[in-house]
Amino acid sequence: MTLDRRRGYIRSSEQPEDVLERWELPSYSSGKPQPKDTALNYDPSWEPPELEEEQEPQVDLSMLTAEVLEEIRQAAMEEGHEEGRAAGFEEGKDAGFEEGKTEGFDTGKTEGYEQGLSDGQQLIEARCGHLDTMLSKLAFPIEQINHQVEQQMVELVLHLAKSVIQTEVQTNPQVILNTLREAVNALPMAGRQVTIYLHPEDMDIVTSAHSVESLRDREWRLIAEPSLNRGDIQVACGDSVVDYRIEDRISQALSRFAGQNLSRDPEPAENDPGADVLLGADKVVTDDMVNPSSNQTESDVFAQTDEADAVSVESEPQQTQQSGDHDGQPV
């Protein structure tokens, strides 16, 4: 059997295998290792042959015509123009970007500085105003507390006075009778029948004080009106109506009193039109009546109010035109 080297593989020859050959020791004189049998009979010393470089075909310049040369020149010119255009575009883009970046940075820096300065100034002014307010409150705490206490005391006195007047209206029948007389006298017409609207309980007080003959002589027609409060009286004569509501009279008198005290410019009591008490024409509301002392009992306060002659109001009674009479049952 002989060995045939093809493509790096060791192949057996076509000689019959039964022919025996003598085996000899390998020669060690050569530096290259002898091929060894592998699973694929591959020779590791085999190297592929070197490939020859392909040479570009030579163009015969004698075969070029004027048209071909013109086409080549035109193509080269277009290629150069395109390359120059691309290079100029990139260069202009880079230069414009740097210039725009620098200009935008400078403009933004200036505007940002001005905006920050304006916002900071406003914030400083707001904080300074808040600080001034706190310092003023710390500097004058007693004055502020005194002013608040004065307002609360005035409101308390007004509330107590209003409560006392409402209680007097409910407990003293003379208040209702005097108020009725003043309301009738406020009518512009005399000698005509007068229609009087009262709260049912106030109507009982009037009927108990005046007989039927007395009411007929006075030409008074009493009508119970549940929608009215205690102390409210409405008097109608023809087209004239006098509205005597206790709540309005109390509010007017106390509003004048509160306004004068809160403004810290009170006038003498004798010159105050709201100083006349609502409990009587010749009586003035004093501190003893609103806030009795320890030596004066509540019964003494109401004893003073029982001496009142009428519920008076300095403002003129309101007169309105009424087209029709109220519904109700006359007494």
Residue pairs with C-beta under 8 A, 6 or more apart in sequence:
1 12
1 13
1 15
1 17
1 19
1 21
2 12
2 13
2 15
3 10
3 11
3 12
3 13
4 10
4 11
4 12
4 13
5 11
5 35
5 43
5 46
7 46
8 42
8 43
8 46
9 40
9 41
9 42
9 43
10 35
10 37
10 41
10 43
11 41
26 34
32 45
33 44
33 45
35 43
35 44
35 45
36 44
137 144
150 261
150 262
151 262
154 258
154 261
154 262
155 258
157 290
157 291
158 254
158 257
158 258
160 290
160 291
161 254
161 285
161 290
162 250
162 254
164 289
164 290
164 301
164 305
165 246
165 250
165 278
165 279
166 230
166 231
166 246
166 250
167 302
168 175
168 279
168 302
168 305
168 308
169 175
169 176
169 230
169 231
169 246
169 311
170 230
171 302
172 279
172 302
172 305
172 306
172 308
173 205
173 208
173 209
174 306
174 308
174 309
175 231
175 279
175 308
175 310
175 311
176 198
176 202
176 205
176 206
176 231
176 233
177 205
177 206
177 209
178 280
178 281
178 308
178 309
178 310
178 311
179 231
179 233
179 244
179 246
179 310
179 311
180 196
180 198
180 206
180 233
180 235
181 310
182 244
182 310
182 311
182 312
182 317
183 196
183 233
183 235
183 242
183 244
183 317
184 194
184 196
184 220
184 235
186 235
186 242
186 316
186 317
186 319
187 194
187 235
187 237
187 240
187 242
188 240
188 319
189 237
189 238
189 240
191 219
192 219
192 237
192 238
193 219
193 220
193 221
193 237
194 218
194 219
194 220
194 221
194 235
194 236
194 237
195 221
195 223
195 235
195 236
195 237
195 325
195 326
195 330
196 206
196 220
196 221
196 222
196 223
196 233
196 234
196 235
196 236
197 223
197 224
197 225
197 228
197 233
197 234
197 235
197 236
197 326
197 328
198 206
198 222
198 223
198 224
198 225
198 228
198 232
198 233
199 224
199 225
199 226
199 228
199 229
199 230
199 231
199 232
200 224
200 226
201 230
202 228
202 230
202 231
202 232
202 233
203 222
203 223
203 224
203 331
206 222
207 215
207 222
207 331
210 218
210 220
212 331
215 221
215 222
215 331
221 330
221 331
222 330
222 331
223 326
223 328
223 329
223 330
223 331
224 328
224 329
225 234
225 326
225 328
228 234
228 245
229 245
229 246
229 247
230 246
231 245
231 246
231 311
232 244
232 245
232 246
232 247
233 244
233 245
234 241
234 242
234 243
234 244
234 326
235 241
235 242
235 244
236 242
236 322
236 325
236 326
239 321
239 322
239 323
240 319
240 321
240 322
241 319
241 320
241 321
241 322
242 317
242 318
242 319
243 317
243 318
243 320
244 317
246 311
249 278
249 311
249 313
250 278
252 274
252 313
252 315
253 274
253 276
253 278
253 313
253 314
254 274
255 274
256 272
256 273
256 274
257 272
257 274
257 275
260 266
260 267
260 272
266 272
269 275
269 284
273 314
274 314
275 284
275 285
276 283
276 284
276 312
276 313
276 314
277 283
277 284
277 285
277 308
277 312
278 285
278 311
278 312
278 313
279 285
279 305
279 308
279 311
280 305
280 307
280 308
280 309
280 310
280 311
280 312
281 308
281 309
281 310
281 312
282 309
283 304
283 305
283 307
283 308
288 296
288 301
289 301
289 304
289 305
292 298
292 300
292 301
